Amino acid sequence: MGEMGSSSSPSPSSSSAHSSVFHSYPLISAVLAFAIAQSIKFFTTWYKERHWDAKQLIGSGGMPSSHSATVTALALAIGIQDGLDSSAFATASILAFVVMCDAFGVRLHTGKQAEVLNQIMYELPEEHPLSDTRPLHELLGHTPIQVIAGAALGSVVAIVAQLINRFAGGEWQSEIINKLIDDI
């Protein structure tokens, strides 16, 4: 028996470990699902209000839930890659469940409380010490429909990314990553 901590295979160099992150199908699926969800919010805001709101690219709340899209894409991609019986899939699924419950539970109610508190602050007389307080952010959580839409988007992204990966032989990731790095 060998000592604990010793390994028969050499450890990967930091550069090869770093580059393998860019080829991680679950990671790419999750980041792509987040980017698509946030982009949908950005363009939906423009369509509804006829102005660009850059905060929509990074803000929380709204349709679809980017948090739900991200964790669902991650969990499903891990399930597809490692198997639905893997520990990694179980862990990612529990993480996804917690994030989605939080989105339409605690965070949704926190946003509603922020609305009430902002209304109270707007009604304060000018001489009150809190009358100059900046309003609280109200759009924090999601309705169940927004969470379900985010989860559906994340599922589609993970499945489509897997199909592209399978039919393109994994080469599409290298090409995309190389183009992004060259543009930077």
C-alpha positions in Angstrom: 0.0 0.0 0.0 1.2 3.5 -0.8 1.3 6.5 1.5 -1.7 8.8 1.6 -1.2 11.7 -0.7 1.1 9.9 -3.1 -0.1 9.2 -6.6 1.0 6.9 -9.3 0.2 9.4 -12.0 1.9 12.8 -12.3 -0.1 15.8 -11.4 -1.1 18.1 -14.3 0.9 21.2 -14.8 -0.9 24.4 -14.0 -1.1 25.4 -17.7 -2.7 22.2 -18.8 -5.1 22.3 -15.8 -5.9 25.9 -16.7 -6.6 25.2 -20.3 -8.8 22.2 -19.4 -11.2 24.5 -17.6 -11.9 26.1 -21.0 -12.8 22.7 -22.4 -15.2 21.7 -19.6 -18.6 20.9 -21.2 -20.5 21.5 -17.9 -18.8 24.8 -17.2 -19.3 26.1 -20.7 -22.9 25.0 -20.6 -23.5 26.9 -17.4 -21.8 30.0 -18.5 -23.5 30.0 -21.8 -27.0 29.5 -20.1 -26.3 32.4 -17.9 -25.2 34.6 -20.8 -28.2 33.7 -22.8 -30.7 34.3 -19.9 -29.1 37.7 -19.2 -29.2 38.6 -22.8 -32.9 37.7 -23.1 -33.6 40.1 -20.2 -31.5 42.8 -21.8 -33.3 42.6 -25.1 -36.7 42.1 -23.5 -36.2 45.4 -21.5 -35.3 47.2 -24.7 -38.4 45.8 -26.5 -40.7 46.7 -23.6 -39.3 50.1 -22.6 -37.4 51.1 -25.8 -34.2 51.9 -24.0 -31.0 50.0 -23.3 -30.4 49.0 -19.7 -26.9 47.6 -19.2 -27.8 46.6 -15.7 -30.0 43.8 -17.2 -26.8 42.1 -18.3 -25.7 41.5 -14.7 -28.8 42.2 -12.6 -30.9 39.6 -10.8 -34.6 39.1 -11.1 -36.7 39.0 -14.2 -37.6 36.6 -16.9 -36.0 34.0 -17.3 -34.1 33.3 -14.1 -30.4 33.3 -15.0 -29.6 31.6 -11.7 -32.0 28.7 -12.6 -30.6 28.5 -16.1 -27.1 28.4 -14.9 -27.5 25.7 -12.2 -29.8 23.6 -14.3 -27.4 23.6 -17.3 -24.5 22.7 -14.9 -26.4 19.9 -13.3 -27.7 18.4 -16.5 -24.4 18.7 -18.3 -22.7 16.9 -15.4 -25.4 14.2 -15.5 -24.9 13.8 -19.3 -21.1 13.7 -18.9 -20.7 11.7 -15.7 -23.9 9.8 -15.5 -27.1 10.4 -13.6 -25.9 8.1 -10.9 -22.7 10.0 -10.2 -21.9 11.9 -7.0 -21.1 15.0 -9.0 -24.6 15.0 -10.6 -26.2 14.4 -7.2 -24.3 17.4 -5.7 -25.1 19.7 -8.7 -28.8 18.7 -8.5 -29.0 19.5 -4.8 -27.3 22.8 -5.5 -29.7 23.6 -8.3 -32.7 22.8 -6.1 -31.4 25.1 -3.3 -30.7 27.9 -5.7 -34.1 27.7 -7.4 -36.0 27.4 -4.1 -34.1 30.4 -2.9 -35.0 32.4 -6.1 -38.7 32.1 -5.7 -38.7 31.8 -1.9 -36.5 34.0 0.1 -35.3 36.3 -2.6 -38.8 36.9 -4.0 -40.1 37.9 -0.6 -37.0 40.0 0.1 -37.9 42.0 -3.1 -41.5 42.4 -2.0 -40.3 43.7 1.4 -37.9 46.1 -0.3 -40.9 47.5 -2.2 -42.8 48.2 1.0 -39.8 49.7 2.7 -39.1 52.0 -0.3 -42.7 53.1 -0.2 -42.4 53.9 3.5 -39.1 55.8 2.9 -40.8 57.9 0.1 -43.5 59.0 2.5 -41.0 60.2 5.2 -40.8 63.9 5.7 -37.7 65.7 4.3 -36.4 66.4 7.8 -36.3 62.7 8.7 -32.8 61.2 8.9 -33.6 58.4 6.5 -35.4 60.6 3.9 -32.2 60.8 1.8 -31.5 57.0 1.9 -31.0 55.4 -1.4 -33.9 53.1 -2.4 -33.5 49.4 -2.0 -33.2 47.1 -5.0 -36.7 45.6 -5.5 -36.2 43.1 -8.3 -34.3 40.3 -6.4 -36.2 37.1 -6.8 -38.4 35.3 -9.3 -41.9 34.0 -9.7 -42.2 30.2 -10.1 -42.8 30.7 -13.9 -39.5 32.7 -14.2 -37.7 29.9 -12.4 -39.2 27.2 -14.6 -38.4 29.2 -17.7 -34.8 29.5 -16.5 -34.6 25.8 -15.8 -36.0 25.0 -19.2 -33.5 27.3 -20.9 -30.6 25.7 -18.9 -31.8 22.2 -20.0 -31.9 23.2 -23.7 -28.5 24.8 -23.5 -26.9 21.7 -21.9 -28.5 19.3 -24.4 -27.7 21.5 -27.5 -24.1 21.9 -26.3 -23.8 18.2 -25.8 -25.2 17.5 -29.3 -22.8 20.1 -30.8 -19.9 18.6 -28.8 -20.8 15.1 -29.9 -21.3 15.8 -33.6 -18.3 18.2 -33.8 -16.0 15.9 -32.0 -15.3 18.4 -29.3 -13.4 20.7 -31.7 -15.9 23.5 -31.5 -14.8 24.3 -28.0 -11.2 24.8 -29.0 -12.2 27.0 -32.0 -14.5 29.2 -29.9 -12.0 29.5 -27.0 -9.1 30.3 -29.4 -11.2 33.0 -31.2 -12.2 34.5 -27.9 -8.6 34.6 -26.6 -7.4 36.0 -29.9 -10.0 38.8 -29.7 -8.8 39.7 -26.2 
